[in-house]
Amino acid sequence: FPDISDDALDELVAQISLQRPFAGSIIVLGHLEAQAIHIPAACVRESLRKVDTIGVIVRPAELSNELRWNVRGANALWHFDGNEKLKLWGFYVHGCVDSH
């Protein structure tokens, strides 16, 4: 890992946060690595907490889009999904789940 001071890291993270206001620690880490700055993810998270405190608090709340279903009872709502990653070998996986 390169020798970079906390202040220099905070400045770089602040610049990235200004360019991409909704960027989390993974995106910031990717930007730093693209600039050939390899730093542990924990250091980037800590710096992001210092530089963009409000964004760190708000981002997880925006991602929580859990849907609530109000149904009559069992068998009233089903979810169906499929996976075709193995279709090259003739395997198709489909499944249904009762969402009650």
N, CA, C and O atoms as a GROMACS GRO file, in nm:
protein
  400
    1PHE      N    1   0.084  -0.119   0.000
    1PHE     CA    2   0.000   0.000   0.000
    1PHE      C    3   0.087   0.124   0.000
    1PHE      O    4   0.190   0.128   0.068
    2PRO      N    5   0.048   0.226  -0.075
    2PRO     CA    6   0.132   0.346  -0.083
    2PRO      C    7   0.126   0.425   0.046
    2PRO      O    8   0.032   0.415   0.125
    3ASP      N    9   0.230   0.504   0.065
    3ASP     CA   10   0.234   0.593   0.181
    3ASP      C   11   0.157   0.719   0.147
    3ASP      O   12   0.208   0.806   0.077
    4ILE      N   13   0.035   0.729   0.196
    4ILE     CA   14  -0.047   0.848   0.172
    4ILE      C   15  -0.102   0.891   0.306
    4ILE      O   16  -0.151   0.809   0.384
    5SER      N   17  -0.095   1.019   0.333
    5SER     CA   18  -0.142   1.069   0.462
    5SER      C   19  -0.294   1.068   0.466
    5SER      O   20  -0.361   1.065   0.363
    6ASP      N   21  -0.348   1.072   0.586
    6ASP     CA   22  -0.493   1.074   0.602
    6ASP      C   23  -0.553   1.200   0.539
    6ASP      O   24  -0.660   1.195   0.480
    7ASP      N   25  -0.483   1.312   0.554
    7ASP     CA   26  -0.533   1.437   0.496
    7ASP      C   27  -0.537   1.430   0.343
    7ASP      O   28  -0.632   1.478   0.281
    8ALA      N   29  -0.434   1.373   0.283
    8ALA     CA   30  -0.431   1.360   0.137
    8ALA      C   31  -0.542   1.266   0.089
    8ALA      O   32  -0.606   1.291  -0.012
    9LEU      N   33  -0.562   1.157   0.163
    9LEU     CA   34  -0.670   1.064   0.128
    9LEU      C   35  -0.805   1.132   0.141
    9LEU      O   36  -0.892   1.115   0.055
   10ASP      N   37  -0.824   1.209   0.249
   10ASP     CA   38  -0.951   1.280   0.267
   10ASP      C   39  -0.976   1.377   0.152
   10ASP      O   40  -1.090   1.393   0.107
   11GLU      N   41  -0.871   1.442   0.106
   11GLU     CA   42  -0.885   1.537  -0.005
   11GLU      C   43  -0.925   1.465  -0.134
   11GLU      O   44  -1.011   1.512  -0.207
   12LEU      N   45  -0.862   1.351  -0.161
   12LEU     CA   46  -0.898   1.273  -0.281
   12LEU      C   47  -1.042   1.222  -0.273
   12LEU      O   48  -1.116   1.228  -0.370
   13VAL      N   49  -1.079   1.172  -0.156
   13VAL     CA   50  -1.216   1.121  -0.137
   13VAL      C   51  -1.316   1.234  -0.151
   13VAL      O   52  -1.424   1.214  -0.207
   14ALA      N   53  -1.283   1.353  -0.101
   14ALA     CA   54  -1.373   1.468  -0.113
   14ALA      C   55  -1.392   1.506  -0.260
   14ALA      O   56  -1.503   1.538  -0.301
   15GLN      N   57  -1.285   1.502  -0.339
   15GLN     CA   58  -1.296   1.533  -0.482
   15GLN      C   59  -1.386   1.432  -0.552
   15GLN      O   60  -1.470   1.470  -0.635
   16ILE      N   61  -1.369   1.305  -0.521
   16ILE     CA   62  -1.453   1.202  -0.583
   16ILE      C   63  -1.598   1.218  -0.540
   16ILE      O   64  -1.688   1.200  -0.621
   17SER      N   65  -1.620   1.251  -0.413
   17SER     CA   66  -1.756   1.270  -0.363
   17SER      C   67  -1.824   1.389  -0.429
   17SER      O   68  -1.946   1.387  -0.449
   18LEU      N   69  -1.748   1.492  -0.462
   18LEU     CA   70  -1.807   1.606  -0.533
   18LEU      C   71  -1.845   1.568  -0.675
   18LEU      O   72  -1.948   1.614  -0.726
   19GLN      N   73  -1.764   1.486  -0.740
   19GLN     CA   74  -1.793   1.443  -0.877
   19GLN      C   75  -1.911   1.346  -0.880
   19GLN      O   76  -1.995   1.352  -0.969
   20ARG      N   77  -1.916   1.258  -0.782
   20ARG     CA   78  -2.020   1.155  -0.775
   20ARG      C   79  -2.080   1.156  -0.635
   20ARG      O   80  -2.035   1.082  -0.548
   21PRO      N   81  -2.182   1.240  -0.612
   21PRO     CA   82  -2.235   1.257  -0.476
   21PRO      C   83  -2.297   1.131  -0.415
   21PRO      O   84  -2.302   1.118  -0.293
   22PHE      N   85  -2.344   1.038  -0.497
   22PHE     CA   86  -2.408   0.918  -0.443
   22PHE      C   87  -2.314   0.798  -0.440
   22PHE      O   88  -2.359   0.685  -0.420
   23ALA      N   89  -2.186   0.823  -0.459
   23ALA     CA   90  -2.088   0.714  -0.459
   23ALA      C   91  -2.061   0.666  -0.318
   23ALA      O   92  -2.036   0.745  -0.227
   24GLY      N   93  -2.066   0.535  -0.301
   24GLY     CA   94  -2.031   0.475  -0.173
   24GLY      C   95  -1.884   0.438  -0.170
   24GLY      O   96  -1.807   0.474  -0.258
   25SER      N   97  -1.847   0.365  -0.067
   25SER     CA   98  -1.706   0.333  -0.047
   25SER      C   99  -1.650   0.245  -0.160
   25SER      O  100  -1.533   0.258  -0.195
   26ILE      N  101  -1.731   0.156  -0.215
   26ILE     CA  102  -1.683   0.068  -0.322
   26ILE      C  103  -1.652   0.149  -0.448
   26ILE      O  104  -1.550   0.126  -0.513
   27ILE      N  105  -1.739   0.242  -0.483
   27ILE     CA  106  -1.716   0.327  -0.600
   27ILE      C  107  -1.594   0.415  -0.579
   27ILE      O  108  -1.511   0.430  -0.669
   28VAL      N  109  -1.582   0.474  -0.460
   28VAL     CA  110  -1.466   0.558  -0.430
   28VAL      C  111  -1.338   0.476  -0.436
   28VAL      O  112  -1.238   0.521  -0.491
   29LEU      N  113  -1.342   0.356  -0.382
   29LEU     CA  114  -1.226   0.267  -0.387
   29LEU      C  115  -1.188   0.236  -0.531
   29LEU      O  116  -1.069   0.232  -0.565
   30GLY      N  117  -1.286   0.214  -0.616
   30GLY     CA  118  -1.260   0.188  -0.757
   30GLY      C  119  -1.196   0.307  -0.827
   30GLY      O  120  -1.105   0.290  -0.908
   31HIS      N  121  -1.242   0.428  -0.794
   31HIS     CA  122  -1.182   0.548  -0.852
   31HIS      C  123  -1.036   0.562  -0.809
   31HIS      O  124  -0.950   0.596  -0.890
   32LEU      N  125  -1.010   0.535  -0.682
   32LEU     CA  126  -0.872   0.545  -0.633
   32LEU      C  127  -0.782   0.441  -0.699
   32LEU      O  128  -0.669   0.472  -0.736
   33GLU      N  129  -0.832   0.319  -0.714
   33GLU     CA  130  -0.753   0.215  -0.778
   33GLU      C  131  -0.729   0.245  -0.926
   33GLU      O  132  -0.626   0.207  -0.981
   34ALA      N  133  -0.825   0.313  -0.990
   34ALA     CA  134  -0.805   0.353  -1.129
   34ALA      C  135  -0.693   0.456  -1.142
   34ALA      O  136  -0.632   0.469  -1.248
   35GLN      N  137  -0.667   0.528  -1.034
   35GLN     CA  138  -0.558   0.625  -1.031
   35GLN      C  139  -0.430   0.562  -0.975
   35GLN      O  140  -0.336   0.634  -0.941
   36ALA      N  141  -0.427   0.430  -0.966
   36ALA     CA  142  -0.312   0.354  -0.915
   36ALA      C  143  -0.283   0.384  -0.769
   36ALA      O  144  -0.168   0.381  -0.726
   37ILE      N  145  -0.389   0.413  -0.693
   37ILE     CA  146  -0.376   0.434  -0.548
   37ILE      C  147  -0.447   0.317  -0.482
   37ILE      O  148  -0.570   0.313  -0.479
   38HIS      N  149  -0.373   0.224  -0.429
   38HIS     CA  150  -0.429   0.104  -0.368
   38HIS      C  151  -0.427   0.120  -0.217
   38HIS      O  152  -0.320   0.126  -0.155
   39ILE      N  153  -0.546   0.126  -0.158
   39ILE     CA  154  -0.562   0.153  -0.016
   39ILE      C  155  -0.662   0.051   0.038
   39ILE      O  156  -0.754   0.012  -0.034
   40PRO      N  157  -0.647   0.007   0.163
   40PRO     CA  158  -0.746  -0.084   0.220
   40PRO      C  159  -0.886  -0.021   0.223
   40PRO      O  160  -0.901   0.100   0.244
   41ALA      N  161  -0.986  -0.103   0.202
   41ALA     CA  162  -1.124  -0.055   0.199
   41ALA      C  163  -1.163   0.010   0.331
   41ALA      O  164  -1.242   0.105   0.332
   42ALA      N  165  -1.111  -0.040   0.442
   42ALA     CA  166  -1.144   0.018   0.572
   42ALA      C  167  -1.098   0.163   0.581
   42ALA      O  168  -1.168   0.246   0.640
   43CYS      N  169  -0.983   0.194   0.524
   43CYS     CA  170  -0.933   0.333   0.525
   43CYS      C  171  -1.022   0.423   0.441
   43CYS      O  172  -1.047   0.538   0.477
   44VAL      N  173  -1.070   0.371   0.328
   44VAL     CA  174  -1.158   0.450   0.241
   44VAL      C  175  -1.290   0.475   0.311
   44VAL      O  176  -1.343   0.586   0.305
   45ARG      N  177  -1.345   0.373   0.378
   45ARG     CA  178  -1.471   0.391   0.451
   45ARG      C  179  -1.456   0.495   0.561
   45ARG      O  180  -1.544   0.580   0.580
   46GLU      N  181  -1.346   0.489   0.634
   46GLU     CA  182  -1.322   0.584   0.742
   46GLU      C  183  -1.310   0.726   0.686
   46GLU      O  184  -1.365   0.821   0.743
   47SER      N  185  -1.238   0.741   0.576
   47SER     CA  186  -1.223   0.872   0.514
   47SER      C  187  -1.356   0.924   0.462
   47SER      O  188  -1.386   1.042   0.475
   48LEU      N  189  -1.436   0.836   0.404
   48LEU     CA  190  -1.567   0.876   0.353
   48LEU      C  191  -1.658   0.920   0.466
   48LEU      O  192  -1.737   1.013   0.450
   49ARG      N  193  -1.648   0.855   0.582
   49ARG     CA  194  -1.727   0.897   0.699
   49ARG      C  195  -1.688   1.038   0.743
   49ARG      O  196  -1.774   1.116   0.783
   50LYS      N  197  -1.559   1.070   0.735
   50LYS     CA  198  -1.514   1.203   0.775
   50LYS      C  199  -1.556   1.309   0.674
   50LYS      O  200  -1.600   1.418   0.712
   51VAL      N  201  -1.542   1.277   0.546
   51VAL     CA  202  -1.565   1.376   0.441
   51VAL      C  203  -1.713   1.394   0.410
   51VAL      O  204  -1.758   1.507   0.390
   52ASP      N  205  -1.788   1.285   0.404
   52ASP     CA  206  -1.929   1.289   0.361
   52ASP      C  207  -2.017   1.221   0.465
   52ASP      O  208  -2.080   1.119   0.438
   53THR      N  209  -2.021   1.279   0.584
   53THR     CA  210  -2.095   1.218   0.696
   53THR      C  211  -2.243   1.203   0.664
   53THR      O  212  -2.301   1.097   0.688
   54ILE      N  213  -2.304   1.306   0.610
   54ILE     CA  214  -2.447   1.301   0.580
   54ILE      C  215  -2.476   1.198   0.472
   54ILE      O  216  -2.573   1.123   0.483
   55GLY      N  217  -2.394   1.193   0.369
   55GLY     CA  218  -2.413   1.094   0.262
   55GLY      C  219  -2.403   0.952   0.312
   55GLY      O  220  -2.477   0.865   0.267
   56VAL      N  221  -2.311   0.928   0.407
   56VAL     CA  222  -2.296   0.793   0.464
   56VAL      C  223  -2.422   0.754   0.540
   56VAL      O  224  -2.461   0.637   0.540
   57ILE      N  225  -2.485   0.851   0.604
   57ILE     CA  226  -2.608   0.823   0.680
   57ILE      C  227  -2.727   0.804   0.587
   57ILE      O  228  -2.810   0.716   0.609
   58VAL      N  229  -2.736   0.887   0.483
   58VAL     CA  230  -2.853   0.887   0.395
   58VAL      C  231  -2.852   0.772   0.295
   58VAL      O  232  -2.959   0.718   0.265
   59ARG      N  233  -2.735   0.734   0.243
   59ARG     CA  234  -2.729   0.632   0.137
   59ARG      C  235  -2.799   0.501   0.172
   59ARG      O  236  -2.878   0.453   0.090
   60PRO      N  237  -2.775   0.439   0.286
   60PRO     CA  238  -2.844   0.313   0.314
   60PRO      C  239  -2.995   0.328   0.321
   60PRO      O  240  -3.068   0.235   0.284
   61ALA      N  241  -3.044   0.442   0.367
   61ALA     CA  242  -3.188   0.464   0.375
   61ALA      C  243  -3.250   0.469   0.236
   61ALA      O  244  -3.363   0.425   0.216
   62GLU      N  245  -3.176   0.523   0.138
   62GLU     CA  246  -3.226   0.530   0.002
   62GLU      C  247  -3.230   0.393  -0.064
   62GLU      O  248  -3.314   0.369  -0.151
   63LEU      N  249  -3.142   0.303  -0.024
   63LEU     CA  250  -3.136   0.171  -0.085
   63LEU      C  251  -3.243   0.077  -0.034
   63LEU      O  252  -3.274  -0.024  -0.096
   64SER      N  253  -3.300   0.111   0.081
   64SER     CA  254  -3.400   0.023   0.141
   64SER      C  255  -3.533   0.040   0.069
   64SER      O  256  -3.611   0.128   0.103
   65ASN      N  257  -3.558  -0.043  -0.029
   65ASN     CA  258  -3.683  -0.036  -0.104
   65ASN      C  259  -3.763  -0.165  -0.084
   65ASN      O  260  -3.823  -0.217  -0.178
   66GLU      N  261  -3.762  -0.213   0.037
   66GLU     CA  262  -3.834  -0.336   0.068
   66GLU      C  263  -3.983  -0.312   0.050
   66GLU      O  264  -4.040  -0.216   0.103
   67LEU      N  265  -4.045  -0.398  -0.026
   67LEU     CA  266  -4.187  -0.385  -0.053
   67LEU      C  267  -4.268  -0.464   0.048
   67LEU      O  268  -4.231  -0.575   0.087
   68ARG      N  269  -4.377  -0.407   0.088
   68ARG     CA  270  -4.469  -0.477   0.179
   68ARG      C  271  -4.592  -0.516   0.098
   68ARG      O  272  -4.650  -0.434   0.027
   69TRP      N  273  -4.630  -0.642   0.109
   69TRP     CA  274  -4.746  -0.692   0.037
   69TRP      C  275  -4.859  -0.714   0.136
   69TRP      O  276  -4.838  -0.767   0.245
   70ASN      N  277  -4.976  -0.672   0.098
   70ASN     CA  278  -5.095  -0.695   0.180
   70ASN      C  279  -5.186  -0.788   0.100
   70ASN      O  280  -5.253  -0.745   0.006
   71VAL      N  281  -5.189  -0.916   0.139
   71VAL     CA  282  -5.265  -1.016   0.063
   71VAL      C  283  -5.368  -1.083   0.153
   71VAL      O  284  -5.358  -1.078   0.275
   72ARG      N  285  -5.466  -1.147   0.089
   72ARG     CA  286  -5.574  -1.213   0.162
   72ARG      C  287  -5.524  -1.326   0.250
   72ARG      O  288  -5.569  -1.342   0.363
   73GLY      N  289  -5.432  -1.404   0.199
   73GLY     CA  290  -5.384  -1.519   0.274
   73GLY      C  291  -5.290  -1.603   0.190
   73GLY      O  292  -5.235  -1.557   0.090
   74ALA      N  293  -5.274  -1.727   0.231
   74ALA     CA  294  -5.185  -1.819   0.160
   74ALA      C  295  -5.234  -1.840   0.017
   74ALA      O  296  -5.354  -1.839  -0.010
   75ASN      N  297  -5.140  -1.856  -0.074
   75ASN     CA  298  -5.165  -1.878  -0.217
   75ASN      C  299  -5.226  -1.758  -0.288
   75ASN      O  300  -5.271  -1.771  -0.402
   76ALA      N  301  -5.229  -1.642  -0.225
   76ALA     CA  302  -5.284  -1.523  -0.290
   76ALA      C  303  -5.179  -1.451  -0.375
   76ALA      O  304  -5.214  -1.382  -0.471
   77LEU      N  305  -5.051  -1.467  -0.342
   77LEU     CA  306  -4.946  -1.400  -0.417
   77LEU      C  307  -4.826  -1.493  -0.429
   77LEU      O  308  -4.774  -1.544  -0.330
   78TRP      N  309  -4.784  -1.513  -0.553
   78TRP     CA  310  -4.669  -1.599  -0.580
   78TRP      C  311  -4.563  -1.519  -0.655
   78TRP      O  312  -4.595  -1.430  -0.733
   79HIS      N  313  -4.438  -1.553  -0.632
   79HIS     CA  314  -4.326  -1.494  -0.705
   79HIS      C  315  -4.260  -1.605  -0.787
   79HIS      O  316  -4.233  -1.714  -0.737
   80PHE      N  317  -4.236  -1.575  -0.914
   80PHE     CA  318  -4.178  -1.671  -1.007
   80PHE      C  319  -4.047  -1.615  -1.059
   80PHE      O  320  -4.040  -1.497  -1.095
   81ASP      N  321  -3.944  -1.698  -1.064
   81ASP     CA  322  -3.815  -1.653  -1.116
   81ASP      C  323  -3.748  -1.769  -1.188
   81ASP      O  324  -3.778  -1.886  -1.162
   82GLY      N  325  -3.659  -1.736  -1.277
   82GLY     CA  326  -3.586  -1.838  -1.351
   82GLY      C  327  -3.440  -1.804  -1.362
   82GLY      O  328  -3.399  -1.689  -1.348
   83ASN      N  329  -3.361  -1.906  -1.387
   83ASN     CA  330  -3.217  -1.890  -1.403
   83ASN      C  331  -3.175  -1.971  -1.524
   83ASN      O  332  -3.195  -2.092  -1.529
   84GLU      N  333  -3.117  -1.904  -1.621
   84GLU     CA  334  -3.078  -1.971  -1.744
   84GLU      C  335  -2.927  -1.969  -1.766
   84GLU      O  336  -2.882  -1.974  -1.880
   85LYS      N  337  -2.850  -1.962  -1.659
   85LYS     CA  338  -2.704  -1.959  -1.672
   85LYS      C  339  -2.648  -2.090  -1.727
   85LYS      O  340  -2.540  -2.091  -1.787
   86LEU      N  341  -2.719  -2.198  -1.707
   86LEU     CA  342  -2.670  -2.328  -1.752
   86LEU      C  343  -2.740  -2.375  -1.879
   86LEU      O  344  -2.739  -2.494  -1.910
   87LYS      N  345  -2.802  -2.281  -1.953
   87LYS     CA  346  -2.878  -2.322  -2.072
   87LYS      C  347  -2.790  -2.383  -2.180
   87LYS      O  348  -2.838  -2.460  -2.263
   88LEU      N  349  -2.661  -2.351  -2.179
   88LEU     CA  350  -2.568  -2.409  -2.275
   88LEU      C  351  -2.565  -2.562  -2.262
   88LEU      O  352  -2.544  -2.632  -2.361
   89TRP      N  353  -2.587  -2.612  -2.141
   89TRP     CA  354  -2.587  -2.756  -2.115
   89TRP      C  355  -2.728  -2.813  -2.102
   89TRP      O  356  -2.746  -2.928  -2.064
   90GLY      N  357  -2.829  -2.731  -2.134
   90GLY     CA  358  -2.966  -2.779  -2.133
   90GLY      C  359  -3.036  -2.773  -1.998
   90GLY      O  360  -3.138  -2.839  -1.980
   91PHE      N  361  -2.983  -2.697  -1.905
   91PHE     CA  362  -3.046  -2.685  -1.773
   91PHE      C  363  -3.115  -2.550  -1.760
   91PHE      O  364  -3.052  -2.445  -1.776
   92TYR      N  365  -3.243  -2.553  -1.733
   92TYR     CA  366  -3.320  -2.432  -1.706
   92TYR      C  367  -3.381  -2.449  -1.567
   92TYR      O  368  -3.451  -2.548  -1.541
   93VAL      N  369  -3.356  -2.355  -1.480
   93VAL     CA  370  -3.406  -2.365  -1.343
   93VAL      C  371  -3.512  -2.258  -1.324
   93VAL      O  372  -3.487  -2.140  -1.345
   94HIS      N  373  -3.632  -2.300  -1.283
   94HIS     CA  374  -3.740  -2.207  -1.254
   94HIS      C  375  -3.798  -2.244  -1.118
   94HIS      O  376  -3.797  -2.360  -1.078
   95GLY      N  377  -3.848  -2.144  -1.049
   95GLY     CA  378  -3.906  -2.171  -0.918
   95GLY      C  379  -4.013  -2.071  -0.883
   95GLY      O  380  -4.014  -1.958  -0.932
   96CYS      N  381  -4.104  -2.114  -0.796
   96CYS     CA  382  -4.212  -2.029  -0.745
   96CYS      C  383  -4.209  -2.032  -0.593
   96CYS      O  384  -4.177  -2.134  -0.532
   97VAL      N  385  -4.243  -1.918  -0.534
   97VAL     CA  386  -4.247  -1.909  -0.388
   97VAL      C  387  -4.376  -1.839  -0.349
   97VAL      O  388  -4.410  -1.734  -0.405
   98ASP      N  389  -4.448  -1.895  -0.253
   98ASP     CA  390  -4.566  -1.831  -0.198
   98ASP      C  391  -4.519  -1.717  -0.108
   98ASP      O  392  -4.438  -1.738  -0.018
   99SER      N  393  -4.570  -1.597  -0.132
   99SER     CA  394  -4.520  -1.479  -0.060
   99SER      C  395  -4.602  -1.444   0.062
   99SER      O  396  -4.594  -1.331   0.111
  100HIS      N  397  -4.680  -1.536   0.112
  100HIS     CA  398  -4.763  -1.505   0.228
  100HIS      C  399  -4.677  -1.494   0.351
  100HIS      O  400  -4.729  -1.468   0.460
   0.00000   0.00000   0.00000
